[in-house]
Amino acid sequence: MMRCFEKSSAFPSFPPSIPSSVMTTPFPLPQPRGIDHSLPTCGESQCNGHGTCEIPPGGGSALVCNCELGYRGESCEETVNGALSLPLTLSVLGVIIGLVILAFIVAKVRQRQKKNRRRTEAEKFGYNIAV
Protein backbone atom coordinates (compact mmCIF):
# COMPACT_ATOMS: atom_id res chain seq x y z
CA MET A 1 0.00 0.00 0.00
CA MET A 2 1.25 3.49 -0.92
CA ARG A 3 1.23 6.34 1.49
CA CYS A 4 0.69 10.01 0.63
CA PHE A 5 3.24 12.52 1.72
CA GLU A 6 2.49 14.07 5.04
CA LYS A 7 3.40 17.60 5.99
CA SER A 8 6.81 17.78 7.40
CA SER A 9 9.75 20.12 7.51
CA ALA A 10 11.20 18.35 4.47
CA PHE A 11 8.37 19.65 2.26
CA PRO A 12 7.73 23.34 3.11
CA SER A 13 4.58 25.02 1.77
CA PHE A 14 4.98 27.11 -1.40
CA PRO A 15 5.78 30.00 -0.96
CA PRO A 16 6.55 29.87 2.73
CA SER A 17 5.67 33.50 3.73
CA ILE A 18 2.68 34.19 1.43
CA PRO A 19 -0.65 32.42 1.84
CA SER A 20 -1.56 30.17 -1.06
CA SER A 21 -4.52 32.41 -2.00
CA VAL A 22 -2.18 35.36 -2.77
CA MET A 23 0.42 34.69 -5.43
CA THR A 24 2.91 37.17 -6.84
CA THR A 25 4.26 37.14 -10.35
CA PRO A 26 7.10 39.08 -11.95
CA PHE A 27 4.66 40.16 -14.71
CA PRO A 28 1.95 42.81 -14.23
CA LEU A 29 -1.54 41.46 -13.88
CA PRO A 30 -3.80 42.05 -16.89
CA GLN A 31 -6.17 44.95 -16.45
CA PRO A 32 -9.88 44.34 -16.88
CA ARG A 33 -10.96 45.09 -20.41
CA GLY A 34 -13.74 47.49 -21.23
CA ILE A 35 -14.38 51.16 -21.80
CA ASP A 36 -12.25 53.66 -19.92
CA HIS A 37 -14.70 56.50 -19.23
CA SER A 38 -11.94 58.84 -18.05
CA LEU A 39 -10.58 59.19 -21.59
CA PRO A 40 -12.12 61.86 -23.84
CA THR A 41 -14.55 60.61 -26.46
CA CYS A 42 -14.12 61.27 -30.15
CA GLY A 43 -16.86 63.90 -29.98
CA GLU A 44 -15.09 65.72 -27.16
CA SER A 45 -11.65 65.69 -28.78
CA GLN A 46 -12.27 65.83 -32.53
CA CYS A 47 -15.62 67.69 -32.54
CA ASN A 48 -14.85 70.17 -29.70
CA GLY A 49 -17.64 68.71 -27.58
CA HIS A 50 -20.30 70.05 -29.98
CA GLY A 51 -20.94 66.96 -32.07
CA THR A 52 -20.54 63.22 -32.52
CA CYS A 53 -18.10 61.26 -34.66
CA GLU A 54 -19.60 59.19 -37.43
CA ILE A 55 -18.39 57.11 -40.35
CA PRO A 56 -18.67 59.15 -43.56
CA PRO A 57 -21.57 58.19 -45.87
CA GLY A 58 -19.23 57.00 -48.65
CA GLY A 59 -17.09 55.03 -46.20
CA GLY A 60 -13.50 55.71 -45.40
CA SER A 61 -11.07 55.48 -42.55
CA ALA A 62 -11.41 58.99 -41.11
CA LEU A 63 -14.39 59.84 -38.93
CA VAL A 64 -16.37 63.01 -39.61
CA CYS A 65 -18.21 65.22 -37.15
CA ASN A 66 -21.99 65.41 -37.08
CA CYS A 67 -22.41 68.81 -35.41
CA GLU A 68 -25.12 69.71 -32.91
CA LEU A 69 -27.73 72.32 -33.73
CA GLY A 70 -26.11 75.76 -33.82
CA TYR A 71 -22.59 74.56 -34.74
CA ARG A 72 -20.89 73.90 -38.06
CA GLY A 73 -17.45 73.35 -39.57
CA GLU A 74 -15.14 70.40 -39.98
CA SER A 75 -14.64 70.16 -36.21
CA CYS A 76 -17.86 71.95 -35.10
CA GLU A 77 -15.75 74.99 -34.21
CA GLU A 78 -18.00 77.68 -35.72
CA THR A 79 -21.33 78.85 -34.39
CA VAL A 80 -24.11 79.40 -36.87
CA ASN A 81 -25.01 82.80 -35.39
CA GLY A 82 -21.40 83.86 -34.71
CA ALA A 83 -21.72 86.94 -36.92
CA LEU A 84 -24.94 87.96 -35.21
CA SER A 85 -23.71 87.76 -31.64
CA LEU A 86 -22.41 91.35 -31.31
CA PRO A 87 -25.37 93.12 -32.97
CA LEU A 88 -27.80 90.91 -31.10
CA THR A 89 -26.12 91.63 -27.76
CA LEU A 90 -26.07 95.37 -28.43
CA SER A 91 -29.72 95.44 -29.45
CA VAL A 92 -30.82 93.51 -26.35
CA LEU A 93 -28.75 95.85 -24.19
CA GLY A 94 -30.37 98.86 -25.93
CA VAL A 95 -33.86 97.49 -25.28
CA ILE A 96 -33.07 96.93 -21.59
CA ILE A 97 -31.65 100.45 -21.18
CA GLY A 98 -34.70 101.87 -23.00
CA LEU A 99 -37.05 100.03 -20.64
CA VAL A 100 -35.18 101.34 -17.58
CA ILE A 101 -35.41 104.93 -18.88
CA LEU A 102 -39.11 104.48 -19.67
CA ALA A 103 -39.76 103.12 -16.15
CA PHE A 104 -37.93 106.12 -14.66
CA ILE A 105 -40.03 108.58 -16.72
CA VAL A 106 -43.29 106.83 -15.73
CA ALA A 107 -42.29 106.96 -12.05
CA LYS A 108 -41.55 110.69 -12.26
CA VAL A 109 -44.88 111.41 -14.01
CA ARG A 110 -46.80 109.44 -11.37
CA GLN A 111 -44.93 111.26 -8.60
CA ARG A 112 -45.86 114.63 -10.13
CA GLN A 113 -49.51 113.54 -10.50
CA LYS A 114 -49.63 112.47 -6.86
CA LYS A 115 -48.16 115.82 -5.78
CA ASN A 116 -50.73 117.74 -7.85
CA ARG A 117 -53.57 115.62 -6.44
CA ARG A 118 -52.45 116.41 -2.86
CA ARG A 119 -52.30 120.10 -3.67
CA THR A 120 -55.80 120.02 -5.21
CA GLU A 121 -57.25 118.15 -2.21
CA ALA A 122 -55.59 120.58 0.20
CA GLU A 123 -57.12 123.57 -1.58
CA LYS A 124 -60.51 121.86 -1.90
CA PHE A 125 -60.83 120.77 1.73
CA GLY A 126 -58.87 123.63 3.27
CA TYR A 127 -55.96 121.66 4.64
CA ASN A 128 -52.85 123.54 5.47
CA ILE A 129 -50.38 121.11 3.97
CA ALA A 130 -47.03 122.35 2.83
CA VAL A 131 -46.37 120.66 -0.45
RACORLIN-V177260 format. One record per residue. PHI is phi in whole degrees, -180 to 180 (NA if undefined). OMEGA is omega in whole degrees, 0 to 359 (NA if undefined). Layout:
# RACORLIN-V177260
phi=PHI omega=OMEGA
phi=PHI omega=OMEGA
This chain:
# RACORLIN-V177260
phi=NA omega=181
phi=-94 omega=178
phi=-109 omega=175
phi=-79 omega=178
phi=-69 omega=176
phi=-100 omega=179
phi=-67 omega=176
phi=-152 omega=180
phi=-71 omega=180
phi=-74 omega=180
phi=-122 omega=181
phi=-69 omega=179
phi=-70 omega=183
phi=-107 omega=323
phi=-67 omega=189
phi=-66 omega=187
phi=-99 omega=184
phi=-111 omega=178
phi=-60 omega=184
phi=-67 omega=180
phi=-78 omega=180
phi=-115 omega=180
phi=-115 omega=176
phi=-110 omega=177
phi=-128 omega=177
phi=-74 omega=181
phi=-101 omega=178
phi=-67 omega=179
phi=-70 omega=179
phi=-67 omega=179
phi=-80 omega=178
phi=-63 omega=182
phi=-88 omega=180
phi=152 omega=183
phi=-90 omega=175
phi=-94 omega=185
phi=-75 omega=178
phi=-81 omega=179
phi=-80 omega=179
phi=-70 omega=178
phi=-80 omega=179
phi=-62 omega=179
phi=-64 omega=179
phi=-75 omega=185
phi=-89 omega=185
phi=-84 omega=185
phi=-106 omega=177
phi=57 omega=179
phi=75 omega=182
phi=-117 omega=180
phi=-175 omega=179
phi=-123 omega=178
phi=-86 omega=179
phi=-139 omega=175
phi=-74 omega=181
phi=-62 omega=183
phi=-58 omega=180
phi=-85 omega=184
phi=88 omega=180
phi=134 omega=184
phi=-92 omega=182
phi=-88 omega=177
phi=-82 omega=177
phi=-116 omega=181
phi=-89 omega=170
phi=-105 omega=190
phi=-75 omega=175
phi=-71 omega=179
phi=-61 omega=180
phi=100 omega=180
phi=-125 omega=178
phi=-153 omega=181
phi=111 omega=182
phi=-63 omega=179
phi=-120 omega=180
phi=56 omega=184
phi=-91 omega=182
phi=-106 omega=173
phi=-92 omega=182
phi=-66 omega=182
phi=-100 omega=181
phi=-59 omega=180
phi=-74 omega=182
phi=-92 omega=188
phi=-64 omega=181
phi=-69 omega=178
phi=-62 omega=179
phi=-66 omega=179
phi=-64 omega=180
phi=-66 omega=180
phi=-70 omega=177
phi=-65 omega=178
phi=-62 omega=177
phi=-63 omega=178
phi=-65 omega=180
phi=-64 omega=179
phi=-63 omega=177
phi=-61 omega=179
phi=-66 omega=178
phi=-65 omega=179
phi=-64 omega=179
phi=-62 omega=178
phi=-63 omega=178
phi=-64 omega=179
phi=-64 omega=179
phi=-62 omega=179
phi=-64 omega=179
phi=-65 omega=179
phi=-63 omega=180
phi=-66 omega=178
phi=-64 omega=180
phi=-66 omega=178
phi=-63 omega=179
phi=-64 omega=179
phi=-65 omega=178
phi=-65 omega=179
phi=-64 omega=177
phi=-63 omega=181
phi=-63 omega=180
phi=-64 omega=180
phi=-66 omega=179
phi=-65 omega=179
phi=-71 omega=183
phi=-70 omega=184
phi=-99 omega=175
phi=78 omega=177
phi=-74 omega=177
phi=-106 omega=182
phi=-106 omega=175
phi=-83 omega=182
phi=-108 omega=NA
